[in-house]
Amino acid sequence: MTLANTTPHKNKALTALLAAVFGCIGLHRFYLAGKKDKWGWLHFSSLPLSMVIHYFYFGKPEIVQYSLLLISFLAAILQALVIGLTPDEKWDAKYNSKSGKTSESTWPLALLLVLTLGVGAFTLIAAIARTFDLLYTGGAYG
């Protein structure tokens, strides 16, 4: 194998970590596909769009102002779980076929997935509860 045919090895645990922590701005997508990834730019655009909405709807509930960022965050949490639960063989076939290395998932990835699931579930339940509070009581409980 020549150096011209090799591609950088994409670490599955690092990708899942990037998706869990910085996924709402698409960093994991840029790590995997580079600057040409349209979904990465869609994630990234949620931050400035949320700031514009915050400017024009100042004083409205935060869940309204930052709804795009929240949706992007929840999608990134789901992507982190999908990435982390992908079998190593399938991951290597898709992202590391020309890298010459194989992936080996270890316990830090499992710990990251447990924490990601907990944070994602808490965030989703809190967003649903706040939305119902705003819809049915007009925000009387906060």
N, CA, C and O atoms as a GROMACS GRO file, in nm:
protein
  568
    1MET      N    1   0.085  -0.118   0.000
    1MET     CA    2   0.000   0.000   0.000
    1MET      C    3   0.089   0.124   0.000
    1MET      O    4   0.181   0.136   0.080
    2THR      N    5   0.060   0.214  -0.091
    2THR     CA    6   0.138   0.336  -0.098
    2THR      C    7   0.076   0.444  -0.011
    2THR      O    8  -0.040   0.434   0.029
    3LEU      N    9   0.153   0.545   0.017
    3LEU     CA   10   0.105   0.654   0.101
    3LEU      C   11  -0.006   0.733   0.033
    3LEU      O   12  -0.089   0.794   0.101
    4ALA      N   13  -0.010   0.733  -0.099
    4ALA     CA   14  -0.112   0.807  -0.171
    4ALA      C   15  -0.250   0.744  -0.153
    4ALA      O   16  -0.352   0.813  -0.164
    5ASN      N   17  -0.255   0.613  -0.125
    5ASN     CA   18  -0.383   0.543  -0.112
    5ASN      C   19  -0.434   0.541   0.032
    5ASN      O   20  -0.545   0.492   0.056
    6THR      N   21  -0.358   0.590   0.128
    6THR     CA   22  -0.403   0.584   0.266
    6THR      C   23  -0.481   0.710   0.304
    6THR      O   24  -0.455   0.819   0.252
    7THR      N   25  -0.574   0.692   0.393
    7THR     CA   26  -0.650   0.804   0.447
    7THR      C   27  -0.631   0.804   0.597
    7THR      O   28  -0.598   0.701   0.655
    8PRO      N   29  -0.651   0.917   0.662
    8PRO     CA   30  -0.636   0.921   0.807
    8PRO      C   31  -0.738   0.830   0.875
    8PRO      O   32  -0.851   0.816   0.830
    9HIS      N   33  -0.695   0.769   0.984
    9HIS     CA   34  -0.781   0.681   1.062
    9HIS      C   35  -0.882   0.765   1.140
    9HIS      O   36  -0.843   0.858   1.211
   10LYS      N   37  -1.009   0.734   1.128
   10LYS     CA   38  -1.116   0.804   1.200
   10LYS      C   39  -1.150   0.725   1.326
   10LYS      O   40  -1.199   0.612   1.319
   11ASN      N   41  -1.122   0.786   1.440
   11ASN     CA   42  -1.145   0.721   1.569
   11ASN      C   43  -1.292   0.729   1.607
   11ASN      O   44  -1.350   0.838   1.612
   12LYS      N   45  -1.352   0.614   1.633
   12LYS     CA   46  -1.494   0.609   1.664
   12LYS      C   47  -1.524   0.673   1.799
   12LYS      O   48  -1.624   0.744   1.812
   13ALA      N   49  -1.442   0.651   1.899
   13ALA     CA   50  -1.465   0.709   2.031
   13ALA      C   51  -1.451   0.861   2.027
   13ALA      O   52  -1.530   0.932   2.089
   14LEU      N   53  -1.353   0.911   1.955
   14LEU     CA   54  -1.336   1.056   1.941
   14LEU      C   55  -1.454   1.118   1.867
   14LEU      O   56  -1.500   1.226   1.903
   15THR      N   57  -1.503   1.050   1.764
   15THR     CA   58  -1.617   1.101   1.690
   15THR      C   59  -1.741   1.106   1.778
   15THR      O   60  -1.816   1.203   1.774
   16ALA      N   61  -1.763   1.002   1.858
   16ALA     CA   62  -1.878   1.001   1.950
   16ALA      C   63  -1.863   1.111   2.055
   16ALA      O   64  -1.963   1.174   2.091
   17LEU      N   65  -1.742   1.135   2.104
   17LEU     CA   66  -1.719   1.242   2.200
   17LEU      C   67  -1.746   1.379   2.138
   17LEU      O   68  -1.809   1.464   2.199
   18LEU      N   69  -1.698   1.399   2.016
   18LEU     CA   70  -1.723   1.526   1.947
   18LEU      C   71  -1.872   1.547   1.923
   18LEU      O   72  -1.922   1.659   1.933
   19ALA      N   73  -1.943   1.439   1.890
   19ALA     CA   74  -2.088   1.451   1.867
   19ALA      C   75  -2.160   1.482   1.997
   19ALA      O   76  -2.255   1.560   1.997
   20ALA      N   77  -2.118   1.423   2.107
   20ALA     CA   78  -2.185   1.445   2.235
   20ALA      C   79  -2.157   1.584   2.291
   20ALA      O   80  -2.247   1.646   2.348
   21VAL      N   81  -2.036   1.633   2.275
   21VAL     CA   82  -1.998   1.760   2.337
   21VAL      C   83  -2.016   1.878   2.242
   21VAL      O   84  -2.072   1.981   2.280
   22PHE      N   85  -1.968   1.864   2.120
   22PHE     CA   86  -1.973   1.976   2.025
   22PHE      C   87  -2.063   1.947   1.905
   22PHE      O   88  -2.049   2.010   1.800
   23GLY      N   89  -2.154   1.854   1.920
   23GLY     CA   90  -2.238   1.812   1.808
   23GLY      C   91  -2.334   1.918   1.760
   23GLY      O   92  -2.370   1.920   1.643
   24CYS      N   93  -2.375   2.006   1.851
   24CYS     CA   94  -2.474   2.108   1.809
   24CYS      C   95  -2.413   2.209   1.712
   24CYS      O   96  -2.487   2.285   1.649
   25ILE      N   97  -2.282   2.212   1.699
   25ILE     CA   98  -2.220   2.297   1.596
   25ILE      C   99  -2.156   2.212   1.485
   25ILE      O  100  -2.086   2.266   1.400
   26GLY      N  101  -2.181   2.081   1.487
   26GLY     CA  102  -2.141   1.995   1.377
   26GLY      C  103  -1.996   1.954   1.372
   26GLY      O  104  -1.949   1.910   1.267
   27LEU      N  105  -1.923   1.966   1.480
   27LEU     CA  106  -1.780   1.936   1.478
   27LEU      C  107  -1.754   1.790   1.441
   27LEU      O  108  -1.655   1.762   1.372
   28HIS      N  109  -1.838   1.699   1.484
   28HIS     CA  110  -1.819   1.558   1.451
   28HIS      C  111  -1.837   1.533   1.302
   28HIS      O  112  -1.770   1.447   1.244
   29ARG      N  113  -1.928   1.606   1.240
   29ARG     CA  114  -1.950   1.591   1.096
   29ARG      C  115  -1.829   1.643   1.017
   29ARG      O  116  -1.790   1.584   0.917
   30PHE      N  117  -1.772   1.754   1.063
   30PHE     CA  118  -1.653   1.808   0.995
   30PHE      C  119  -1.534   1.717   1.016
   30PHE      O  120  -1.448   1.708   0.928
   31TYR      N  121  -1.525   1.649   1.130
   31TYR     CA  122  -1.416   1.554   1.154
   31TYR      C  123  -1.426   1.436   1.057
   31TYR      O  124  -1.325   1.388   1.007
   32LEU      N  125  -1.547   1.390   1.031
   32LEU     CA  126  -1.565   1.274   0.945
   32LEU      C  127  -1.555   1.308   0.796
   32LEU      O  128  -1.489   1.236   0.721
   33ALA      N  129  -1.620   1.415   0.753
   33ALA     CA  130  -1.630   1.441   0.610
   33ALA      C  131  -1.564   1.570   0.564
   33ALA      O  132  -1.557   1.596   0.444
   34GLY      N  133  -1.514   1.649   0.656
   34GLY     CA  134  -1.451   1.773   0.617
   34GLY      C  135  -1.551   1.885   0.596
   34GLY      O  136  -1.667   1.874   0.635
   35LYS      N  137  -1.506   1.991   0.533
   35LYS     CA  138  -1.588   2.111   0.516
   35LYS      C  139  -1.697   2.096   0.411
   35LYS      O  140  -1.781   2.184   0.397
   36LYS      N  141  -1.697   1.987   0.338
   36LYS     CA  142  -1.797   1.970   0.232
   36LYS      C  143  -1.928   1.910   0.283
   36LYS      O  144  -2.023   1.896   0.206
   37ASP      N  145  -1.936   1.873   0.411
   37ASP     CA  146  -2.052   1.806   0.466
   37ASP      C  147  -2.168   1.905   0.488
   37ASP      O  148  -2.156   1.997   0.569
   38LYS      N  149  -2.278   1.886   0.418
   38LYS     CA  150  -2.393   1.976   0.428
   38LYS      C  151  -2.461   1.966   0.564
   38LYS      O  152  -2.508   2.067   0.615
   39TRP      N  153  -2.467   1.847   0.624
   39TRP     CA  154  -2.530   1.831   0.754
   39TRP      C  155  -2.448   1.900   0.863
   39TRP      O  156  -2.504   1.953   0.959
   40GLY      N  157  -2.317   1.899   0.848
   40GLY     CA  158  -2.232   1.971   0.942
   40GLY      C  159  -2.259   2.120   0.938
   40GLY      O  160  -2.264   2.185   1.043
   41TRP      N  161  -2.277   2.175   0.818
   41TRP     CA  162  -2.307   2.317   0.806
   41TRP      C  163  -2.446   2.349   0.857
   41TRP      O  164  -2.470   2.458   0.910
   42LEU      N  165  -2.540   2.254   0.843
   42LEU     CA  166  -2.674   2.275   0.899
   42LEU      C  167  -2.667   2.281   1.052
   42LEU      O  168  -2.731   2.367   1.113
   43HIS      N  169  -2.589   2.190   1.113
   43HIS     CA  170  -2.569   2.196   1.258
   43HIS      C  171  -2.504   2.329   1.297
   43HIS      O  172  -2.547   2.395   1.391
   44PHE      N  173  -2.401   2.367   1.224
   44PHE     CA  174  -2.328   2.489   1.256
   44PHE      C  175  -2.417   2.613   1.244
   44PHE      O  176  -2.405   2.706   1.323
   45SER      N  177  -2.505   2.614   1.145
   45SER     CA  178  -2.591   2.732   1.124
   45SER      C  179  -2.693   2.749   1.235
   45SER      O  180  -2.751   2.857   1.249
   46SER      N  181  -2.718   2.645   1.315
   46SER     CA  182  -2.816   2.659   1.424
   46SER      C  183  -2.769   2.759   1.530
   46SER      O  184  -2.852   2.822   1.595
   47LEU      N  185  -2.639   2.775   1.548
   47LEU     CA  186  -2.589   2.870   1.648
   47LEU      C  187  -2.614   3.015   1.606
   47LEU      O  188  -2.676   3.088   1.684
   48PRO      N  189  -2.570   3.061   1.489
   48PRO     CA  190  -2.600   3.201   1.454
   48PRO      C  191  -2.748   3.227   1.434
   48PRO      O  192  -2.795   3.337   1.465
   49LEU      N  193  -2.823   3.129   1.384
   49LEU     CA  194  -2.967   3.149   1.370
   49LEU      C  195  -3.034   3.164   1.506
   49LEU      O  196  -3.128   3.242   1.521
   50SER      N  197  -2.988   3.089   1.605
   50SER     CA  198  -3.041   3.103   1.740
   50SER      C  199  -3.009   3.240   1.798
   50SER      O  200  -3.090   3.298   1.869
   51MET      N  201  -2.892   3.293   1.767
   51MET     CA  202  -2.856   3.426   1.814
   51MET      C  203  -2.944   3.533   1.748
   51MET      O  204  -2.982   3.631   1.813
   52VAL      N  205  -2.975   3.515   1.620
   52VAL     CA  206  -3.063   3.609   1.551
   52VAL      C  207  -3.204   3.602   1.610
   52VAL      O  208  -3.265   3.706   1.635
   53ILE      N  209  -3.254   3.483   1.634
   53ILE     CA  210  -3.386   3.467   1.696
   53ILE      C  211  -3.385   3.528   1.836
   53ILE      O  212  -3.482   3.592   1.876
   54HIS      N  213  -3.277   3.508   1.910
   54HIS     CA  214  -3.265   3.568   2.043
   54HIS      C  215  -3.272   3.721   2.036
   54HIS      O  216  -3.332   3.784   2.122
   55TYR      N  217  -3.211   3.778   1.935
   55TYR     CA  218  -3.212   3.923   1.919
   55TYR      C  219  -3.354   3.975   1.892
   55TYR      O  220  -3.397   4.073   1.953
   56PHE      N  221  -3.425   3.909   1.801
   56PHE     CA  222  -3.556   3.957   1.761
   56PHE      C  223  -3.668   3.918   1.858
   56PHE      O  224  -3.770   3.986   1.866
   57TYR      N  225  -3.649   3.810   1.931
   57TYR     CA  226  -3.751   3.765   2.025
   57TYR      C  227  -3.702   3.773   2.169
   57TYR      O  228  -3.734   3.687   2.250
   58PHE      N  229  -3.625   3.875   2.200
   58PHE     CA  230  -3.574   3.893   2.335
   58PHE      C  231  -3.692   3.911   2.431
   58PHE      O  232  -3.785   3.985   2.402
   59GLY      N  233  -3.686   3.842   2.543
   59GLY     CA  234  -3.794   3.847   2.640
   59GLY      C  235  -3.889   3.729   2.629
   59GLY      O  236  -3.966   3.703   2.721
   60LYS      N  237  -3.884   3.658   2.518
   60LYS     CA  238  -3.964   3.536   2.504
   60LYS      C  239  -3.894   3.424   2.580
   60LYS      O  240  -3.776   3.437   2.615
   61PRO      N  241  -3.964   3.314   2.607
   61PRO     CA  242  -3.900   3.202   2.677
   61PRO      C  243  -3.777   3.150   2.602
   61PRO      O  244  -3.774   3.150   2.479
   62GLU      N  245  -3.679   3.107   2.677
   62GLU     CA  246  -3.553   3.061   2.616
   62GLU      C  247  -3.573   2.942   2.526
   62GLU      O  248  -3.499   2.925   2.428
   63ILE      N  249  -3.671   2.858   2.557
   63ILE     CA  250  -3.693   2.741   2.472
   63ILE      C  251  -3.737   2.784   2.332
   63ILE      O  252  -3.712   2.712   2.235
   64VAL      N  253  -3.801   2.898   2.321
   64VAL     CA  254  -3.840   2.952   2.190
   64VAL      C  255  -3.718   3.013   2.122
   64VAL      O  256  -3.696   2.991   2.002
   65GLN      N  257  -3.638   3.088   2.197
   65GLN     CA  258  -3.523   3.157   2.139
   65GLN      C  259  -3.416   3.059   2.090
   65GLN      O  260  -3.354   3.081   1.986
   66TYR      N  261  -3.396   2.952   2.164
   66TYR     CA  262  -3.288   2.860   2.131
   66TYR      C  263  -3.339   2.725   2.082
   66TYR      O  264  -3.272   2.623   2.098
   67SER      N  265  -3.457   2.724   2.023
   67SER     CA  266  -3.516   2.598   1.979
   67SER      C  267  -3.433   2.531   1.870
   67SER      O  268  -3.418   2.409   1.870
   68LEU      N  269  -3.379   2.608   1.777
   68LEU     CA  270  -3.296   2.548   1.671
   68LEU      C  271  -3.170   2.484   1.728
   68LEU      O  272  -3.130   2.375   1.685
   69LEU      N  273  -3.108   2.550   1.823
   69LEU     CA  274  -2.988   2.495   1.886
   69LEU      C  275  -3.023   2.371   1.967
   69LEU      O  276  -2.945   2.276   1.970
   70LEU      N  277  -3.137   2.371   2.034
   70LEU     CA  278  -3.180   2.256   2.111
   70LEU      C  279  -3.208   2.136   2.020
   70LEU      O  280  -3.170   2.023   2.052
   71ILE      N  281  -3.274   2.159   1.908
   71ILE     CA  282  -3.299   2.051   1.813
   71ILE      C  283  -3.168   1.996   1.758
   71ILE      O  284  -3.153   1.875   1.743
   72SER      N  285  -3.075   2.084   1.727
   72SER     CA  286  -2.944   2.041   1.678
   72SER      C  287  -2.871   1.960   1.784
   72SER      O  288  -2.806   1.860   1.753
   73PHE      N  289  -2.881   2.003   1.911
   73PHE     CA  290  -2.816   1.931   2.020
   73PHE      C  291  -2.876   1.791   2.038
   73PHE      O  292  -2.802   1.694   2.054
   74LEU      N  293  -3.008   1.781   2.034
   74LEU     CA  294  -3.072   1.650   2.050
   74LEU      C  295  -3.039   1.558   1.932
   74LEU      O  296  -3.021   1.438   1.950
   75ALA      N  297  -3.032   1.614   1.812
   75ALA     CA  298  -2.992   1.533   1.696
   75ALA      C  299  -2.848   1.485   1.710
   75ALA      O  300  -2.816   1.372   1.673
   76ALA      N  301  -2.761   1.570   1.763
   76ALA     CA  302  -2.621   1.532   1.783
   76ALA      C  303  -2.607   1.425   1.890
   76ALA      O  304  -2.523   1.336   1.879
   77ILE      N  305  -2.689   1.432   1.995
   77ILE     CA  306  -2.687   1.328   2.098
   77ILE      C  307  -2.727   1.195   2.036
   77ILE      O  308  -2.665   1.092   2.064
   78LEU      N  309  -2.830   1.196   1.954
   78LEU     CA  310  -2.873   1.074   1.886
   78LEU      C  311  -2.763   1.023   1.793
   78LEU      O  312  -2.740   0.902   1.785
   79GLN      N  313  -2.696   1.113   1.724
   79GLN     CA  314  -2.586   1.072   1.636
   79GLN      C  315  -2.470   1.014   1.716
   79GLN      O  316  -2.406   0.919   1.671
   80ALA      N  317  -2.442   1.070   1.833
   80ALA     CA  318  -2.335   1.017   1.918
   80ALA      C  319  -2.366   0.874   1.959
   80ALA      O  320  -2.277   0.789   1.961
   81LEU      N  321  -2.492   0.848   1.993
   81LEU     CA  322  -2.531   0.712   2.031
   81LEU      C  323  -2.521   0.616   1.913
   81LEU      O  324  -2.474   0.503   1.928
   82VAL      N  325  -2.564   0.661   1.796
   82VAL     CA  326  -2.557   0.575   1.677
   82VAL      C  327  -2.411   0.547   1.641
   82VAL      O  328  -2.375   0.434   1.609
   83ILE      N  329  -2.328   0.649   1.646
   83ILE     CA  330  -2.186   0.631   1.616
   83ILE      C  331  -2.121   0.535   1.715
   83ILE      O  332  -2.049   0.443   1.675
   84GLY      N  333  -2.146   0.556   1.843
   84GLY     CA  334  -2.085   0.472   1.944
   84GLY      C  335  -2.131   0.328   1.941
   84GLY      O  336  -2.055   0.238   1.975
   85LEU      N  337  -2.256   0.304   1.899
   85LEU     CA  338  -2.309   0.168   1.895
   85LEU      C  339  -2.286   0.097   1.762
   85LEU      O  340  -2.322  -0.020   1.748
   86THR      N  341  -2.227   0.166   1.666
   86THR     CA  342  -2.193   0.103   1.538
   86THR      C  343  -2.084   0.000   1.561
   86THR      O  344  -1.983   0.031   1.625
   87PRO      N  345  -2.101  -0.123   1.511
   87PRO     CA  346  -1.995  -0.223   1.527
   87PRO      C  347  -1.864  -0.176   1.462
   87PRO      O  348  -1.864  -0.108   1.360
   88ASP      N  349  -1.753  -0.215   1.525
   88ASP     CA  350  -1.621  -0.171   1.477
   88ASP      C  351  -1.597  -0.210   1.331
   88ASP      O  352  -1.538  -0.133   1.256
   89GLU      N  353  -1.641  -0.329   1.292
   89GLU     CA  354  -1.618  -0.375   1.155
   89GLU      C  355  -1.693  -0.286   1.055
   89GLU      O  356  -1.639  -0.249   0.950
   90LYS      N  357  -1.816  -0.252   1.088
   90LYS     CA  358  -1.895  -0.165   1.000
   90LYS      C  359  -1.836  -0.024   0.997
   90LYS      O  360  -1.833   0.040   0.892
   91TRP      N  361  -1.789   0.026   1.112
   91TRP     CA  362  -1.726   0.158   1.119
   91TRP      C  363  -1.601   0.162   1.031
   91TRP      O  364  -1.581   0.256   0.954
   92ASP      N  365  -1.518   0.058   1.044
   92ASP     CA  366  -1.395   0.054   0.965
   92ASP      C  367  -1.423   0.042   0.816
   92ASP      O  368  -1.352   0.100   0.734
   93ALA      N  369  -1.526  -0.034   0.780
   93ALA     CA  370  -1.560  -0.048   0.639
   93ALA      C  371  -1.606   0.085   0.580
   93ALA      O  372  -1.580   0.114   0.463
   94LYS      N  373  -1.674   0.166   0.661
   94LYS     CA  374  -1.727   0.293   0.609
   94LYS      C  375  -1.625   0.406   0.613
   94LYS      O  376  -1.614   0.482   0.517
   95TYR      N  377  -1.548   0.418   0.723
   95TYR     CA  378  -1.461   0.534   0.741
   95TYR      C  379  -1.311   0.503   0.736
   95TYR      O  380  -1.231   0.594   0.713
   96ASN      N  381  -1.273   0.379   0.757
   96ASN     CA  382  -1.130   0.346   0.766
   96ASN      C  383  -1.088   0.237   0.668
   96ASN      O  384  -0.993   0.163   0.693
   97SER      N  385  -1.158   0.228   0.556
   97SER     CA  386  -1.125   0.120   0.462
   97SER      C  387  -0.986   0.135   0.402
   97SER      O  388  -0.923   0.035   0.366
   98LYS      N  389  -0.936   0.256   0.390
   98LYS     CA  390  -0.804   0.278   0.330
   98LYS      C  391  -0.701   0.326   0.431
   98LYS      O  392  -0.592   0.368   0.393
   99SER      N  393  -0.734   0.321   0.559
   99SER     CA  394  -0.639   0.373   0.658
   99SER      C  395  -0.534   0.270   0.698
   99SER      O  396  -0.427   0.307   0.745
  100GLY      N  397  -0.564   0.143   0.681
  100GLY     CA  398  -0.469   0.040   0.720
  100GLY      C  399  -0.475   0.006   0.868
  100GLY      O  400  -0.396  -0.076   0.914
  101LYS      N  401  -0.565   0.066   0.943
  101LYS     CA  402  -0.580   0.038   1.085
  101LYS      C  403  -0.722  -0.010   1.111
  101LYS      O  404  -0.812   0.012   1.030
  102THR      N  405  -0.740  -0.076   1.225
  102THR     CA  406  -0.873  -0.119   1.265
  102THR      C  407  -0.911  -0.053   1.397
  102THR      O  408  -0.824  -0.014   1.475
  103SER      N  409  -1.040  -0.040   1.420
  103SER     CA  410  -1.089   0.022   1.543
  103SER      C  411  -1.110  -0.086   1.648
  103SER      O  412  -1.140  -0.201   1.618
  104GLU      N  413  -1.094  -0.046   1.772
  104GLU     CA  414  -1.121  -0.136   1.884
  104GLU      C  415  -1.187  -0.054   1.995
  104GLU      O  416  -1.121   0.025   2.062
  105SER      N  417  -1.316  -0.074   2.012
  105SER     CA  418  -1.389  -0.001   2.114
  105SER      C  419  -1.354  -0.054   2.252
  105SER      O  420  -1.344  -0.175   2.273
  106THR      N  421  -1.336   0.038   2.347
  106THR     CA  422  -1.301  -0.001   2.483
  106THR      C  423  -1.401   0.062   2.580
  106THR      O  424  -1.497   0.125   2.539
  107TRP      N  425  -1.376   0.043   2.709
  107TRP     CA  426  -1.470   0.088   2.811
  107TRP      C  427  -1.492   0.240   2.815
  107TRP      O  428  -1.602   0.281   2.852
  108PRO      N  429  -1.395   0.326   2.780
  108PRO     CA  430  -1.429   0.469   2.781
  108PRO      C  431  -1.543   0.504   2.685
  108PRO      O  432  -1.622   0.594   2.714
  109LEU      N  433  -1.552   0.434   2.572
  109LEU     CA  434  -1.662   0.458   2.480
  109LEU      C  435  -1.794   0.416   2.543
  109LEU      O  436  -1.894   0.486   2.528
  110ALA      N  437  -1.795   0.304   2.613
  110ALA     CA  438  -1.918   0.260   2.681
  110ALA      C  439  -1.960   0.360   2.788
  110ALA      O  440  -2.078   0.390   2.802
  111LEU      N  441  -1.865   0.412   2.863
  111LEU     CA  442  -1.895   0.513   2.965
  111LEU      C  443  -1.949   0.641   2.900
  111LEU      O  444  -2.044   0.700   2.950
  112LEU      N  445  -1.888   0.682   2.790
  112LEU     CA  446  -1.936   0.800   2.718
  112LEU      C  447  -2.078   0.780   2.669
  112LEU      O  448  -2.159   0.873   2.675
  113LEU      N  449  -2.111   0.661   2.622
  113LEU     CA  450  -2.246   0.634   2.573
  113LEU      C  451  -2.349   0.638   2.685
  113LEU      O  452  -2.460   0.688   2.666
  114VAL      N  453  -2.313   0.586   2.802
  114VAL     CA  454  -2.403   0.591   2.917
  114VAL      C  455  -2.428   0.735   2.958
  114VAL      O  456  -2.543   0.774   2.981
  115LEU      N  457  -2.323   0.815   2.967
  115LEU     CA  458  -2.338   0.956   3.003
  115LEU      C  459  -2.416   1.033   2.898
  115LEU      O  460  -2.500   1.118   2.931
  116THR      N  461  -2.391   1.004   2.772
  116THR     CA  462  -2.462   1.071   2.663
  116THR      C  463  -2.610   1.037   2.666
  116THR      O  464  -2.694   1.125   2.646
  117LEU      N  465  -2.642   0.911   2.693
  117LEU     CA  466  -2.782   0.872   2.702
  117LEU      C  467  -2.851   0.944   2.818
  117LEU      O  468  -2.965   0.989   2.804
  118GLY      N  469  -2.783   0.953   2.931
  118GLY     CA  470  -2.841   1.023   3.046
  118GLY      C  471  -2.864   1.171   3.020
  118GLY      O  472  -2.972   1.223   3.050
  119VAL      N  473  -2.766   1.238   2.964
  119VAL     CA  474  -2.779   1.381   2.933
  119VAL      C  475  -2.886   1.404   2.827
  119VAL      O  476  -2.966   1.497   2.838
  120GLY      N  477  -2.889   1.319   2.725
  120GLY     CA  478  -2.988   1.333   2.619
  120GLY      C  479  -3.130   1.309   2.670
  120GLY      O  480  -3.222   1.383   2.634
  121ALA      N  481  -3.148   1.208   2.753
  121ALA     CA  482  -3.281   1.180   2.808
  121ALA      C  483  -3.327   1.294   2.898
  121ALA      O  484  -3.442   1.336   2.891
  122PHE      N  485  -3.237   1.343   2.983
  122PHE     CA  486  -3.272   1.454   3.072
  122PHE      C  487  -3.310   1.578   2.991
  122PHE      O  488  -3.409   1.644   3.022
  123THR      N  489  -3.233   1.610   2.888
  123THR     CA  490  -3.260   1.727   2.806
  123THR      C  491  -3.392   1.714   2.731
  123THR      O  492  -3.470   1.809   2.724
  124LEU      N  493  -3.418   1.597   2.676
  124LEU     CA  494  -3.542   1.576   2.602
  124LEU      C  495  -3.664   1.587   2.695
  124LEU      O  496  -3.762   1.652   2.660
  125ILE      N  497  -3.656   1.525   2.811
  125ILE     CA  498  -3.767   1.532   2.907
  125ILE      C  499  -3.788   1.676   2.955
  125ILE      O  500  -3.902   1.721   2.966
  126ALA      N  501  -3.680   1.747   2.983
  126ALA     CA  502  -3.692   1.886   3.027
  126ALA      C  503  -3.751   1.974   2.918
  126ALA      O  504  -3.833   2.061   2.947
  127ALA      N  505  -3.711   1.952   2.793
  127ALA     CA  506  -3.765   2.032   2.682
  127ALA      C  507  -3.914   2.003   2.663
  127ALA      O  508  -3.992   2.096   2.639
  128ILE      N  509  -3.953   1.877   2.673
  128ILE     CA  510  -4.095   1.843   2.660
  128ILE      C  511  -4.175   1.906   2.775
  128ILE      O  512  -4.282   1.962   2.752
  129ALA      N  513  -4.123   1.895   2.896
  129ALA     CA  514  -4.194   1.951   3.012
  129ALA      C  515  -4.208   2.102   2.999
  129ALA      O  516  -4.316   2.156   3.026
  130ARG      N  517  -4.104   2.171   2.960
  130ARG     CA  518  -4.109   2.318   2.947
  130ARG      C  519  -4.203   2.359   2.834
  130ARG      O  520  -4.276   2.458   2.847
  131THR      N  521  -4.202   2.284   2.724
  131THR     CA  522  -4.291   2.315   2.614
  131THR      C  523  -4.437   2.300   2.655
  131THR      O  524  -4.520   2.385   2.624
  132PHE      N  525  -4.469   2.192   2.725
  132PHE     CA  526  -4.606   2.173   2.772
  132PHE      C  527  -4.644   2.280   2.875
  132PHE      O  528  -4.759   2.326   2.878
  133ASP      N  529  -4.549   2.320   2.958
  133ASP     CA  530  -4.576   2.427   3.054
  133ASP      C  531  -4.612   2.556   2.980
  133ASP      O  532  -4.706   2.625   3.018
  134LEU      N  533  -4.538   2.587   2.876
  134LEU     CA  534  -4.566   2.710   2.801
  134LEU      C  535  -4.696   2.701   2.723
  134LEU      O  536  -4.769   2.799   2.712
  135LEU      N  537  -4.726   2.585   2.668
  135LEU     CA  538  -4.846   2.569   2.587
  135LEU      C  539  -4.974   2.569   2.670
  135LEU      O  540  -5.074   2.629   2.630
  136TYR      N  541  -4.971   2.503   2.783
  136TYR     CA  542  -5.095   2.483   2.858
  136TYR      C  543  -5.115   2.577   2.977
  136TYR      O  544  -5.227   2.596   3.023
  137THR      N  545  -5.007   2.637   3.027
  137THR     CA  546  -5.023   2.728   3.142
  137THR      C  547  -4.971   2.866   3.113
  137THR      O  548  -4.982   2.956   3.197
  138GLY      N  549  -4.915   2.886   2.996
  138GLY     CA  550  -4.859   3.015   2.962
  138GLY      C  551  -4.730   3.046   3.037
  138GLY      O  552  -4.691   3.162   3.051
  139GLY      N  553  -4.664   2.943   3.085
  139GLY     CA  554  -4.538   2.960   3.157
  139GLY      C  555  -4.557   2.992   3.304
  139GLY      O  556  -4.471   3.054   3.366
  140ALA      N  557  -4.669   2.949   3.361
  140ALA     CA  558  -4.698   2.980   3.501
  140ALA      C  559  -4.602   2.914   3.598
  140ALA      O  560  -4.587   2.959   3.712
  141TYR      N  561  -4.537   2.807   3.555
  141TYR     CA  562  -4.447   2.735   3.646
  141TYR      C  563  -4.302   2.768   3.619
  141TYR      O  564  -4.215   2.687   3.650
  142GLY      N  565  -4.272   2.879   3.566
  142GLY     CA  566  -4.132   2.915   3.545
  142GLY      C  567  -4.118   3.001   3.430
  142GLY      O  568  -4.007   3.042   3.396
   0.00000   0.00000   0.00000
